[in-house]
Amino acid sequence: MPQNATVIVRYGPYESCGLVEHRTFRLQGLQCALGARGHRCVLERSSERDSVELEVNGERVFTCRVTHLEFGEAWDTSRPIILHQYYAMAN
């Protein structure tokens, strides 16, 4: 990924406590990790349920389910799937 890129974080609604809504709580760690690497995050709502996509220069570079991200986590790269996908995106 280019240095100091603008990263579009496209996120869909997910179910919590019986309500399906767009929420950003699970995206906070991701935003912090990208910001720490000098990237600018732009959040965009999507209609795709339980989905997160990162787009850089018109190309999708990462995708996962919103519910696979931990609430308020500091983007735990010790988790193997996240680690692999994140470093693939970052390089």
C-alpha positions in Angstrom: 0.0 0.0 0.0 1.3 3.5 -0.8 2.6 5.6 2.1 0.2 8.1 3.6 -2.7 6.7 1.5 -6.3 7.6 1.9 -8.1 4.4 2.9 -11.8 4.1 2.4 -13.2 1.8 5.1 -16.6 0.6 3.8 -18.6 -1.1 6.5 -22.1 -2.6 6.7 -24.6 -3.0 9.4 -24.5 -6.0 11.8 -26.7 -7.4 14.4 -26.2 -6.6 18.1 -28.8 -7.0 20.8 -31.4 -7.9 18.2 -30.9 -4.7 16.2 -29.2 -4.5 12.8 -27.4 -1.1 12.6 -24.3 0.5 11.3 -21.8 0.8 14.2 -18.2 1.9 14.3 -17.1 0.5 17.7 -15.5 -2.5 16.1 -13.6 -0.3 13.6 -11.7 1.8 16.2 -8.7 -0.5 16.4 -8.4 -0.7 12.7 -8.6 3.1 12.4 -5.9 3.5 15.0 -3.6 1.0 13.3 -4.0 2.7 9.9 -3.5 6.1 11.4 -0.4 5.0 13.2 1.1 4.0 9.8 0.3 7.5 8.5 -2.8 6.6 6.5 -6.0 8.7 6.5 -9.3 6.8 7.0 -12.6 7.7 5.4 -15.6 5.8 6.8 -18.4 4.9 4.3 -21.5 3.1 5.1 -22.4 0.1 2.9 -25.6 -2.0 2.6 -23.5 -5.2 2.7 -24.4 -6.8 6.0 -21.6 -7.7 8.4 -18.9 -6.6 6.0 -15.8 -4.4 6.1 -13.8 -3.5 3.0 -10.7 -1.4 2.8 -10.1 0.3 -0.5 -7.0 2.2 -1.7 -6.8 3.9 -5.1 -10.0 2.2 -6.3 -8.7 -1.3 -5.4 -10.1 -3.5 -2.6 -7.1 -4.5 -0.5 -8.7 -6.1 2.5 -12.1 -7.6 3.5 -13.5 -9.3 6.6 -16.7 -9.5 8.6 -17.4 -6.7 11.1 -18.2 -9.3 13.7 -14.7 -10.9 13.3 -13.3 -7.7 14.8 -13.3 -7.5 18.5 -15.2 -4.7 20.2 -12.8 -1.8 20.8 -9.8 -4.0 20.2 -6.4 -2.5 19.4 -6.2 -4.4 16.1 -4.8 -7.6 17.5 -2.4 -8.8 14.9 -1.6 -11.9 16.9 -4.7 -13.5 15.4 -3.4 -15.5 12.4 -6.0 -14.6 9.8 -6.0 -10.9 10.6 -2.2 -10.9 10.7 -1.8 -12.5 7.3 -4.4 -10.3 5.6 -3.2 -7.1 7.3 0.4 -7.5 6.4 -0.5 -8.5 2.8 -2.5 -5.3 2.6 0.3 -3.2 4.2 3.0 -4.4 1.8 
